[in-house]
Every structure is written in structure tokens, then in C-alpha cells.
Amino acid sequence: MANTNLDEYIKLKKQVETAQQKVSQAEGALGEIMKQLKKEFGCDTLKEAKRKLKQLKKQEADSKEKFEDAIVEYKEKWEGEE
């Protein structure tokens, strides 16, 4: 019986240690991602990053619309002259 309790304790201890290692890895990865967000986009928090993403998506949509308008204008001007 004592041997079974010891085996169970050792098993649980290994599981806890493994979980702690995974938490440490996740925290390290999060730290690196936050550094990258700060460096590339000037964001200190996830909330700021979401706001920046929304802003960049709007800029992308605006640029796409301008580009498509320019293509239409080009075609109207130059394709009709052939």
C-alpha cells in the first residue's frame, strides 16, 4: 500500500513539473510575441494590438478601393484609344 502511494506521488509530481515547464514555455513565448508587437507596431498591450489591426485592415481596404478605382480610370482612358 505504501509503495502504491509513493508511486502515485511520484507520478503526480512529474505531472506537476511538466505542467510548470509548459507554463514557463508559454510565458516565454508570450513575452517574445509582446516584444515583437512593441518593436513592429508600437503596441504594449493586446488591446492596443487589436486596435492597430483594425486600423491596418481599414487602411488595406481603403488602398484596395483606390487601386481598383485607378484601374477602372486607366482602362477607361487608355483601352478606348486602341
N, C-alpha and C positions, 0 to 999 in steps of 0.2 A: 504493500500500500504506500509506504513512504517513498519507494522508488518511483511509483506512478505519479505522485505529487511533484517530485523533483523533476521528472521528465516533462510534466505539464508546465512547470515553472520555467524550465529552460526553453521550451517551445514558445511560450508566451513572451519571454524576454527577447528572443530572437525576432519575433514578430514586431515587438515594440521598437527594437533597434532598427529594423528595416523600415518601419514607418517613419521613424525620426530621420533616417537618411533621405527618404523620399521628400519629406517636408523641407529639409535643408536644400536639396537639389532644386525643388520648386521655388523656394525663396531666392536662391541664387539666379535662377533663370528669370524670375520676375524682376529682380534688380537689374539684370543686364538689359531687359526689354525697356525698363523705365529709363535707363541711361541712354539707350538708343532713341527713344521718343524725345528726350530732352535735347540730345545732340542734333537730330534731324529736323525736329518740328518745334522745339522750344516748349514742350509740354511737360509739366511737373506732375500732373495727375491724370488718371484715366478720364475724368470728366473733361479736362482740357483737351485730351486726345480725341475724344468723341466730338467735341465742338469743332476741332480743327478738321477732322474727317468730313464733317457736314459741310464746312466751308470749302474744302477742296473738291468735294463732289459737285457743289454748286458751280465752282469755277470751271470744272470739267464740262458740265452741261452747257454753261454759257459759251465756252470756247467751241464746243461741238456745234452749237447753233450758229455761231458766227462763221465757222468754217463752211457749214452746209449752205449758208446764205451766200458766201463768197463763191462757192462752186456754181450755184444757180446763176449768179450775176455773171460769172465768167462764161458759162455756157450760152447765156442769152446774148452776150456781147460778141463772142468770138466764133461760136459754132454757126451762127447765122450768116457769116461772111464767106462761107465756102462756096 
